[in-house]
Amino acid sequence: MANMKITFLGTGTSQGVPVVGCQCEVCQSKETLNKRLRTSIMVEVGETRFTIDAGPDFRYQMLREDVRNLDGILITHCHKDHIAGLDDVRAFNFLLKKSMKVFATERDQRAIKQEFSYAFGENLYPGVPRFDLHTIGDDPFYVNDVKVIPLNALHLKMEVTGFRIGDFAYITDTNYIPVETLAAITDCKVVVLNAVRRKPHPSHYSLYEAIKVLEFVKPEKAYLTHISHLMGKHQDVSRELPDFISLAYDGLVLEM
């Protein structure tokens, strides 16, 4: 596989950081590392470029990274902070003169059709987003010529999909990864995993739970994402982490 570039478009939880109205030291921090848009990444392999998720900040993320073409969007699950930005594919529809490929499970496709009902059916209003929905399950699929392997996990009782591309694995919004998925990522060089805060959470890994999982998988390098203001300041948390684990931050770029 050609060289891969991963850009962290956002590394925050559903509320982002800072949280509206919050006066905590993290939300009031002027440090750029403590400002987090909703979680998403962009993957570039050769001439192929796609994102994993398109949350409420998708438009700004695309503008910030000066993205002018996009080959698809992979959906981890249908919660609002991961799909709300899909309306903004309209710009790419216009620029590229084609529908946007969206790779999602059947359940998530149903949610997308409900959330963006105005984009489906007959007699569509001019200018609505145009989607080319592709169903994903347990089998590998391709974005152009880039092979993607789905990774199953649970977000409390909700099934979510992580993805492996080459030696890179990305799993967010989970508090349980089955043995089969752990086995599928043990030889990855880089693993990204969610860690929402220090204290236990009902549907996300806490900091220490995520560390435990990553110490078991033991990639060469690991990054934590989907981070809330309750985690603490970026620099303070970073000093506590094992050498091979880092907090991701908005704008972080990995070259593989």
Beta strands, then each sheet from edge to edge (+ up, - down):
strand 1: 4-10
strand 2: 40-45
strand 3: 48-52
strand 4: 72-74
strand 5: 100-104
strand 6: 131-135
strand 7: 141-143
strand 8: 146-155
strand 9: 158-165
strand 10: 168-171
strand 11: 190-194
strand 12: 221-225
strand 13: 245-247
strand 14: 253-255
sheet 1: 6+ 5+ 4+ 3+ 2- 1+ 14-
sheet 2: 7+ 8- 9+ 10- 11- 12- 13-
end
